[in-house]
Amino acid sequence: MTKDIIALTPKMPDTATLLAALHAGGPSLGLSATDDGAVIQLCTAAGRPLCH
């Protein structure tokens, strides 16, 4: 089961900052994009989405 994570920030974070924050979830986790890059998912090494 995936979890949605929503962060309220004063301004929109840049893409590099957002990806770094997701990747900080753990070195064994990866990132994938869906919906033409509109949704970024944090995934297990096997590719199973954990959050988006």
Order of alpha helices (4+ residues) and beta strands (2+ residues): alpha-beta-beta-beta
